[in-house]
């Protein structure tokens, strides 16, 4: 498969040992899938931090949030016949699914886009209430009219939906609850209105009829969403045969809205690809890559908490109008970066073959 990514030589940029756990008694297992934005002359990452207690022999333990925001630790013997722990990410106990880690969102910044640190006085974002008791994950950031829109995955026993918070200073946040109910995730808001409407990509899921496809939705106010269109489907026999999902906010180019997306096959290999939407009507997909633009190849992409994965929620478009720095999660454990050329991505697009 094709890979046109120019990976940073210092990858991984961030590993679990690079930042402290949120509280005593927990350890960071994974750093994943950062949202990306620019603020006060710096490049910022809003990184998903997944934590759990240090594991004891023959016991699996994991944290959940109560509705009041307290952390409760659940411990289950590994030989319990009602435990299914075959997946590193999700276990099933007595017919109920639980995440093996609890995720929150942490802010880091950089003057050069390569070396990141945690600034003072910027609070983490944590799950709140009954719809976020399993944490919040995989934030995407869009800037419109001076306001940052944060869409993220809200996880609870009720299901997986899309939450929204907004901010102008990254210290004070307005909370808007779920904007898309379960089962939904991978929501990326466009950073410009089109014909007076907000637009967003999202990924509802079906376990019976249909599949894990990318949809488009619009909104008059950025809070209430409707007029949904299914625009990108999985493709049998290709690298994105099992599921697809949006990356960050689409990039406006002279040829259309360019979206970098992730796709996975039945073997759970996650790669990146791209598609192009009409500038005036993004429900019209006019081109898509048949081959991926990035494939897990490096050791930190092939081996980790959940290996064989590259997954992006965020990027920075450089002033030259061609270079994109994509920040991505590798193996569900590390934060990395790679540069892409928009012209090179265009060369792989197949028009009217979507």
N, C-alpha and C positions, 0 to 999 in steps of 0.2 A: 504494500500500500504506500501511497505518496505521503511525504511529510515535509512541509516547507517551513516549519518552525525553526527560528534561530534562538536556541535556548541560551539563557544567561549562563556564563561559565561558572558563576558562584552558586548555582542551584544545588540543593534547596536553599531558598532565601530564609525560610523559617522552619524550624523543627519543634516538636513538643517541648524539648528541654530549654528552648530559648526564652520562654516567658513563664512566669509563676502561675501556679494554680489559683483559682479564685478564692479558695478557703482551705484551711487546714483539714486534713483527712481525705482530700481528693487529689488525684494526679491527672495531668493532661495526657490523654491517649492520642489525640489527633488534632491537627490544625488543618482546616479544610476551606476550600472554595471561597476566597475572599471577594466581597464587593469592593469596588474601586471608585474613588472620586478625587477631585482636586479641590483644595480648600486652603486659604491663606498661603498660597504659593508653594504648597507641598502636595505630594502624592500620598493619599491615605488608603489604607486597607481596613475593611471591617470584616475581620476574620472569624469564622466559626471555630470555637474552641470546644472540643468534646472532652468531658471529664468523667471519671469514675473512681471509686475507692480502689486502693491497692488490693489486688486480688489475693485471696487466701487459698491455700491448697485445698482442692476438692470442693470449693465453694465458688459459685458465681454471684457477684454482688454488683448492684447498679443503683444510681440515685434517681429519684423522681422529685418533682416539685409538688407540694401540696397547694391547695387553692389559696392559702394565705402567703405563699412564697417561701415557706420553710422547706428544707431538703430532707427527704426521708430516704434511708438506705434500706434496700431489700436484699436479703441474702437467701440463696437457694442451694442446697446440696447438689453437686453435679450428678449424683446417681439417682436423683429423684425421678421416678418413672414418668411423672407428668411434665418434665422439663424437656424442651427441644431447644438445644443450644448449637445447632448445626451451622447457623449463620453468625458471623462475627459482629454483625450490626444489630440484628433483631433476634430476640428469643421469644419463645411461646411457653407460657406456664399456666397450666390448668385452663387452656383454651384462650388465654388473653395474651396479646402481643405487648412486649416491652422493648424499649431501646436499651442496648448495653451501655450506652453513655448518655450523659445529659449535656446538651449544647447551649452555649450562650454566645454573644457576639462581642468582640473586643476590638478596640480602635488602635491602630498603629500608623505612624506616619514616617515620611522620608523626604529628605531634601533632594536626593538624586534618583529616587525610584529603585534603588538597589539595596540600601541599608536601612532597615526599618527599626523603630523603637516605639515603646509605649509612652506617649506624652502624659504629663500630669493633668489632673482635673478634667479628664474626659471619661465619664462613667461607662462601664460595660452595659450592654443591653441584655436583659434576662427575661425569661418567660414570666408572664403574669396571668393569673386567673386560670379557670378550669380548662380553657382551650389551648393552654401552653404548658401543661404540667410535665410533658416530656421534653420541653425546651423549644428554642427557636433556632433556625438553621438557614444557611445559604442565602444571605442577604444580597439583594441587587439594589443599586442606587441610581436614581435619575434626578437630574437638576432641571427644574422648570421654573422660570420667573423668580429666581432667587430662593426657592424652596427645594430642599432635598426630600425626595420620596424614597422611603425604604420599604421594599417588599421582601418578605421573608417567609419561610415555611414554619407554620405553627403546628406543633405536634402534641397530641394528647390521646387518651384512650378513645376519644370521640372520632379520631381520624386526623388526616393531614390536610391543612388548608393554607390559604395565603393571608398573612397579616400585613398591616400597613401602619407605619409611623412616619411622621414628617418632622423636619427640623430646619432651622436656618443657621444655628450656631453649634450644633453637635453636642450641646450640653443640656438643652431643654427640648423635649419631644412631645408632640401631640399624638395620642394613640387613637387609632381608628378601628381597632378590632379586625375581624376577618372581612376581607373584601371579596374573597372567593371561597366558598365552603368546601369541605372535603368531598371527594378526594382531588386535591389540586396542589400544584407547586410550580416552580420554575417560572415565576412571573417577572417580566422585564418591561417596564414602562418606557415608551419612547420619550426622548428628551425635547420634543417639539410637538405642539398641537398640529393636527392636520385638518384643515377645513373647520377649525374651531373646536375640534374634539380631541380629548386625550385618547391614546391608543396603548395597548399592552399585549404582549405575548404571554401565554400561560399554557399549562399542561394538565388538563383533567385526565383522569385515568379510569379505565374500565377493566374489570377482571373477567367479564363475560363476553359482551358484544363490543366491538370496536377495539381500541388499543391505546397505547401511550403516545399520543399525537400532540403536535403543537397547534394551538388555537390562537386566534386574534380576537380581541374585544375592544370596545370603545366606551367612552364615558363623557358626560357633559361637564363633570366637576372633579374627576380624578378619584372619586370615592365610590360612586355607584356605577357598576359596569354591566353592559349588555351587548346585544347585537353580535353574538359570538359566531365565528367562522373557523372551521377546521382547515388549516392551510398546509401543514406538513405532516405526512404520514411515514411510518416505518416502511422499509423496502425489503422484500423477501430476497435472501441470498446476499445482501450487501452488509457493510459494516454497521449500519443503523437499522438492523432487522427487528430488534426487540423493543427498543424505546428511543424516543427523541425528546429533547427539551431545550428551551431557549437558554442562551447565555446571558450577556449583559444587554443594556439598552442598544437597539439597532443604531448603526452609524449612517448618517445621511451622506450620500455621495451623489455625484452628478448622474449616475446611472440608476440609482434607486436606494432603498433602505437595505443596508447590508447587515445581516445577522450571522454571528458565529454561534453555532449550536453544538450540543453534545448528542452523540448517538451511541447505543450499545447493541451488541449482538447477544445471541443466546448464551454465549460463554462469559457474559458480563465484562467484556472488554469495552472500555469507554474511549472513544476517539472524538475529535472535533471536526466539524464540517462547516459549510456556509451556504446561505441562500440569500436571494435578492428579491425585495418587494417593490412594487410600483410606488413612486413617490407620492402620488395623489390618492391612490387607493391601495393601501398595504394588504388588503385581502387578496390581491392578485400577486402570486409568486411567479416571477418571470425567469428565474434561473436558480440552479442548485448544483452543488458539487456532487459528482458521483463517487469520487474518491475522497477520503478524509484529507484535511489539511494538517492534521497532527495525530500521531499514533503513539501509544506508550512504547518507548524504546529504551530509555535510560533506566539504570538500576533503581533509582528512587521513584520511577513511575511503574515499574514492574513488580516491586516488592514493598509491602508496607502493611498497614492495618487491613486494607482491602485492595489487593494489587491489581495491576493491569489497567490503571485508570488515569486519564487526564480529564479535567472537568473545570470549566471556567464560568464565573459569574461577573467578571469585570475586566475592563481594559482602559488604556489611555491612548487617545489618538494624538500623534505628535504634530507640531506645527507644519511639517512638510506636507501634510495631507495624505501621505502614503503609508507611513510607519505606524503600526499599532503595537503597543506593548500589552500583551495578554498576561494577566496574573491568573494562575490556575492551581487547583489542588491536584496533588499527585499521590496516588495509592491511598487516598483517604487519610493521609498522615502529614504531608508536607505542603508548604506553600512555595511555589516556583514562578518563574516568569520566562516569557519568550517573545521575541519580536516577529512580526509578520509584515509583509508588504501587501497593501490592498491590491496593487497591480498583479502580484503573483496569485492572490486569491481569485481575482477576476479571470485569470488565465485558466483556472480549473472549473469555472462555472459553466454549466451546460444550460443554454437558454431554451425555454419552452420544453424542458424534459424534467419536470418536477414531480 
